[in-house]
């Protein structure tokens, strides 16, 4: 009698372990039950207990992402004042270009935006420069005209600006509506 209790306990433990694995995303496949031939009841549980199990892991560990190193190259410094004006207006006009435009402004010009990038972005996001034309260039100073379009404020105003550029950075800016 003790022998049959042990034989019944083994399939129960195996079943409990299989359910535990299934809860973790692992599937336990039991072989199909085989109808025993006419044998004595003492050998039927032993046949079930000796049936092999196949365990398939449905959730393999993901492979670690490869580390990719990309060399960072310093941007070329634009020394031509008109080139800096074009870069600045293009950056403001380009979605996602606000950071590049902000980086072309020196500290004294950024101070005009309270040195606050968020304030600059609030203005720059709905803004575009249209019909940008160089009027004059002398040394590190360039004067240009443009039509300022701002979707938030509904403006479409012609302007004349003068930028002073030092080593690719706009160090001063004056702006006034054109007549």
C-alpha positions, 0 to 999 in steps of 0.5 A: 500500500505504501508503494502505491501512495508513492507512485501516485505522489510522483505524478502529482509533484510532476503536475504541480511543477509543470503548472508552475512552469506554465505560469512562468511562460513555459509550456509543459508537454505531457505525452498523451495518456496511454490506455494501459493493457490489462494489468494490475492497478499497482503498475498503472501509476508507475507507467504514468510516472515514468513517462518522459516530459518535454519542456519548451521555454516560450520566453527565451531571454532577449539577446542584449542590444549591441553597443554602437559607438558613433564618433561625434564630429565637431560641426564646421564653424561657419565664419561667413556672416551671411552663411550664419544668417542662412543657417539660422533662418533655415534652422528656425524654418526646419521642424526640430531645428530649434536647438541648432538655431538656439546654438547659433545665438551668443549669450547676449542674444540669448539674453534677449529671450531671457536666456530661456530656451523654452521661451525661444521655442515658443516663438520659433515653433510657429515661426518661419522666415520667408523671402530672406535676402541679403542687403549688405555685408561689411566685415562681420556684420550682415543686414538682410530682409525677410518676411516673418510669418508666425502662425500663433500671432497671425503675423506676416510682417516684412523685417530688416535685421542686422546680425553681427557674427563672430566665429559662427555665432550671432553676437548681436542682433537688431531688428525692425519692421520694414516700411 
